[in-house]
Amino acid sequence: MEEYIKKLDEEAKEVIELAKKTAELAGCVYIGTDHIFLGILRGKGVGCQAIKNLDIDIDQLINRVEGIMKKDELDDFDKKEELAGMTPRAEKVLKLAEKYSSKLGQRYIGTGHLLYASLGEEYGFANILLTDKIGVTRDRIRKELTSLLTTGKSTMPSIILNAHGEHF
């Protein structure tokens, strides 16, 4: 994971720090996709901007994520342990973000790459909340992200993979 962490830009590093703090405050042992998504929503950068550009209320979305997390974490409340790293899904999001960044010819991983990769995680919070609960299509979010990430470029990346290694 260290090779991916090194590629994070400052805003993406802030997202991971916010995710870490959220996980610790919730008493979680690992950083999950829910914590990363909250970090994107609370942070700065392309990921949050893309969501705002789609006229989605960020505060309302944060409240929804936190509400779901509280329900899930009540079962694990007694398991207060030291943070041990990232869940396999969260690690996969970092790997997919790096792949997306590379497809765009970029040498860094930013918040937009993290959000794009989060959409590929079928059972991740970003995908479930934005597409299933809010009703925004993945294609619409991806187009907005790609537009923001490739300002001045006219091509979409040809292959973007989801968490299962399939095109999405």
C-alpha positions as a Markdown table, in Angstrom:
| # | Residue | x | y | z |
|---|---|---|---|---|
| 1 | Met | 0.0 | 0.0 | 0.0 |
| 2 | Glu | 2.9 | 2.3 | 0.6 |
| 3 | Glu | 3.6 | 2.7 | -3.1 |
| 4 | Tyr | 0.1 | 4.1 | -3.6 |
| 5 | Ile | 0.2 | 6.3 | -0.5 |
| 6 | Lys | 3.4 | 7.9 | -2.0 |
| 7 | Lys | 1.5 | 8.9 | -5.1 |
| 8 | Leu | -1.3 | 10.7 | -3.3 |
| 9 | Asp | -1.5 | 14.5 | -3.9 |
| 10 | Glu | -2.0 | 16.7 | -0.9 |
| 11 | Glu | -5.8 | 16.7 | -1.1 |
| 12 | Ala | -5.9 | 12.9 | -1.4 |
| 13 | Lys | -3.5 | 12.6 | 1.6 |
| 14 | Glu | -5.9 | 14.8 | 3.5 |
| 15 | Val | -8.8 | 12.5 | 2.5 |
| 16 | Ile | -6.9 | 9.5 | 3.9 |
| 17 | Glu | -6.1 | 11.4 | 7.1 |
| 18 | Leu | -9.7 | 12.3 | 7.5 |
| 19 | Ala | -10.7 | 8.7 | 6.8 |
| 20 | Lys | -8.2 | 7.5 | 9.4 |
| 21 | Lys | -9.5 | 10.0 | 12.0 |
| 22 | Thr | -13.1 | 9.0 | 11.2 |
| 23 | Ala | -12.3 | 5.3 | 11.6 |
| 24 | Glu | -10.5 | 5.9 | 14.9 |
| 25 | Leu | -13.3 | 8.0 | 16.3 |
| 26 | Ala | -15.8 | 5.3 | 15.4 |
| 27 | Gly | -13.7 | 2.7 | 17.1 |
| 28 | Cys | -13.0 | 0.8 | 13.9 |
| 29 | Val | -10.0 | -1.4 | 13.5 |
| 30 | Tyr | -9.6 | -0.7 | 9.8 |
| 31 | Ile | -10.2 | 2.2 | 7.4 |
| 32 | Gly | -13.0 | 1.2 | 5.1 |
| 33 | Thr | -14.5 | 2.6 | 1.9 |
| 34 | Asp | -17.1 | 4.4 | 4.0 |
| 35 | His | -14.3 | 6.3 | 5.8 |
| 36 | Ile | -12.6 | 7.2 | 2.5 |
| 37 | Phe | -15.9 | 8.4 | 1.0 |
| 38 | Leu | -16.5 | 10.6 | 4.1 |
| 39 | Gly | -12.9 | 11.9 | 3.6 |
| 40 | Ile | -13.7 | 12.8 | 0.0 |
| 41 | Leu | -16.9 | 14.6 | 1.0 |
| 42 | Arg | -15.2 | 16.5 | 3.9 |
| 43 | Gly | -12.1 | 17.3 | 2.0 |
| 44 | Lys | -11.2 | 19.5 | -0.9 |
| 45 | Gly | -10.5 | 18.6 | -4.4 |
| 46 | Val | -12.0 | 17.2 | -7.6 |
| 47 | Gly | -13.9 | 14.4 | -5.9 |
| 48 | Cys | -16.0 | 16.7 | -3.8 |
| 49 | Gln | -16.2 | 19.3 | -6.5 |
| 50 | Ala | -17.6 | 16.7 | -9.0 |
| 51 | Ile | -20.4 | 15.8 | -6.5 |
| 52 | Lys | -21.2 | 19.5 | -5.9 |
| 53 | Asn | -21.3 | 20.1 | -9.7 |
| 54 | Leu | -24.0 | 17.4 | -9.9 |
| 55 | Asp | -26.2 | 19.5 | -7.5 |
| 56 | Ile | -25.9 | 16.9 | -4.7 |
| 57 | Asp | -26.1 | 18.3 | -1.2 |
| 58 | Ile | -22.8 | 17.4 | 0.4 |
| 59 | Asp | -24.0 | 17.9 | 4.0 |
| 60 | Gln | -27.0 | 15.7 | 3.4 |
| 61 | Leu | -24.8 | 13.0 | 1.9 |
| 62 | Ile | -22.4 | 13.2 | 4.9 |
| 63 | Asn | -25.3 | 12.8 | 7.2 |
| 64 | Arg | -26.5 | 9.7 | 5.3 |
| 65 | Val | -23.1 | 8.1 | 5.4 |
| 66 | Glu | -22.7 | 8.8 | 9.1 |
| 67 | Gly | -26.2 | 7.4 | 9.8 |
| 68 | Ile | -25.4 | 4.2 | 8.0 |
| 69 | Met | -22.0 | 3.9 | 9.7 |
| 70 | Lys | -23.5 | 4.4 | 13.1 |
| 71 | Lys | -25.9 | 1.5 | 12.6 |
| 72 | Asp | -23.2 | -0.8 | 11.3 |
| 73 | Glu | -20.7 | 0.1 | 14.0 |
| 74 | Leu | -23.1 | -0.3 | 16.9 |
| 75 | Asp | -22.5 | -4.1 | 16.6 |
| 76 | Asp | -18.7 | -3.6 | 16.9 |
| 77 | Phe | -18.7 | -0.9 | 19.6 |
| 78 | Asp | -16.9 | -3.1 | 22.1 |
| 79 | Lys | -14.1 | -3.8 | 19.7 |
| 80 | Lys | -11.9 | -0.7 | 20.5 |
| 81 | Glu | -8.5 | -1.6 | 19.2 |
| 82 | Glu | -5.6 | 0.2 | 17.5 |
| 83 | Leu | -6.1 | 1.0 | 13.9 |
| 84 | Ala | -4.6 | -1.8 | 11.8 |
| 85 | Gly | -4.7 | -0.4 | 8.3 |
| 86 | Met | -7.2 | -0.6 | 5.5 |
| 87 | Thr | -9.9 | -3.1 | 4.6 |
| 88 | Pro | -9.2 | -5.1 | 1.4 |
| 89 | Arg | -11.9 | -3.1 | -0.4 |
| 90 | Ala | -10.3 | 0.2 | 0.7 |
| 91 | Glu | -6.9 | -1.1 | -0.5 |
| 92 | Lys | -8.5 | -2.0 | -3.8 |
| 93 | Val | -9.9 | 1.5 | -4.2 |
| 94 | Leu | -6.3 | 2.9 | -3.9 |
| 95 | Lys | -5.1 | 0.4 | -6.5 |
| 96 | Leu | -8.0 | 1.3 | -8.9 |
| 97 | Ala | -7.4 | 5.0 | -8.3 |
| 98 | Glu | -3.8 | 4.5 | -9.3 |
| 99 | Lys | -4.8 | 2.6 | -12.5 |
| 100 | Tyr | -7.3 | 5.4 | -13.4 |
| 101 | Ser | -4.6 | 8.0 | -12.8 |
| 102 | Ser | -2.2 | 6.2 | -15.1 |
| 103 | Lys | -4.8 | 5.8 | -17.8 |
| 104 | Leu | -5.2 | 9.6 | -17.8 |
| 105 | Gly | -1.4 | 10.0 | -18.0 |
| 106 | Gln | -1.2 | 11.5 | -14.5 |
| 107 | Arg | 1.5 | 10.6 | -12.0 |
| 108 | Tyr | -0.4 | 11.3 | -8.9 |
| 109 | Ile | -3.6 | 10.0 | -7.2 |
| 110 | Gly | -6.1 | 12.8 | -6.4 |
| 111 | Thr | -9.5 | 12.9 | -4.8 |
| 112 | Gly | -11.2 | 12.5 | -8.2 |
| 113 | His | -9.3 | 9.3 | -8.9 |
| 114 | Leu | -10.3 | 8.0 | -5.4 |
| 115 | Leu | -14.0 | 8.8 | -6.1 |
| 116 | Tyr | -13.8 | 7.3 | -9.5 |
| 117 | Ala | -12.3 | 4.1 | -8.1 |
| 118 | Ser | -14.9 | 4.1 | -5.3 |
| 119 | Leu | -17.6 | 3.9 | -7.9 |
| 120 | Gly | -16.0 | 0.7 | -9.1 |
| 121 | Glu | -16.4 | -0.9 | -5.7 |
| 122 | Glu | -19.8 | -2.4 | -6.2 |
| 123 | Tyr | -20.7 | -2.7 | -2.6 |
| 124 | Gly | -18.8 | 0.5 | -1.5 |
| 125 | Phe | -20.5 | 3.4 | 0.1 |
| 126 | Ala | -19.9 | 5.8 | -2.7 |
| 127 | Asn | -21.4 | 3.5 | -5.3 |
| 128 | Ile | -24.4 | 2.6 | -3.2 |
| 129 | Leu | -25.3 | 6.0 | -2.0 |
| 130 | Leu | -24.7 | 8.0 | -5.2 |
| 131 | Thr | -26.2 | 5.5 | -7.6 |
| 132 | Asp | -28.8 | 3.5 | -5.6 |
| 133 | Lys | -29.9 | 6.0 | -3.0 |
| 134 | Ile | -29.4 | 9.4 | -4.6 |
| 135 | Gly | -30.1 | 8.2 | -8.2 |
| 136 | Val | -27.2 | 9.6 | -10.0 |
| 137 | Thr | -25.8 | 7.3 | -12.7 |
| 138 | Arg | -22.2 | 6.2 | -12.5 |
| 139 | Asp | -21.8 | 7.4 | -16.1 |
| 140 | Arg | -22.8 | 10.9 | -15.1 |
| 141 | Ile | -20.4 | 11.0 | -12.2 |
| 142 | Arg | -17.6 | 9.5 | -14.3 |
| 143 | Lys | -18.1 | 12.1 | -17.0 |
| 144 | Glu | -18.0 | 14.9 | -14.5 |
| 145 | Leu | -14.9 | 13.5 | -12.9 |
| 146 | Thr | -13.2 | 12.9 | -16.2 |
| 147 | Ser | -14.1 | 16.5 | -17.3 |
| 148 | Leu | -12.6 | 17.9 | -14.2 |
| 149 | Leu | -9.5 | 15.7 | -14.3 |
| 150 | Thr | -8.7 | 16.2 | -17.9 |
| 151 | Thr | -9.4 | 19.8 | -18.5 |
| 152 | Gly | -8.1 | 20.5 | -21.9 |
| 153 | Lys | -8.2 | 16.9 | -23.0 |
| 154 | Ser | -11.0 | 15.4 | -25.1 |
| 155 | Thr | -10.6 | 11.7 | -24.6 |
| 156 | Met | -12.0 | 9.4 | -22.0 |
| 157 | Pro | -9.8 | 6.6 | -20.7 |
| 158 | Ser | -10.4 | 3.5 | -22.8 |
| 159 | Ile | -10.4 | 1.0 | -20.0 |
| 160 | Ile | -11.5 | 1.6 | -16.5 |
| 161 | Leu | -11.9 | -1.5 | -14.3 |
| 162 | Asn | -14.2 | -2.0 | -11.3 |
| 163 | Ala | -13.2 | -3.7 | -8.1 |
| 164 | His | -13.6 | -7.1 | -9.7 |
| 165 | Gly | -11.3 | -6.3 | -12.6 |
| 166 | Glu | -14.2 | -5.8 | -15.0 |
| 167 | His | -15.0 | -2.8 | -17.2 |
| 168 | Phe | -17.5 | -0.4 | -15.7 |
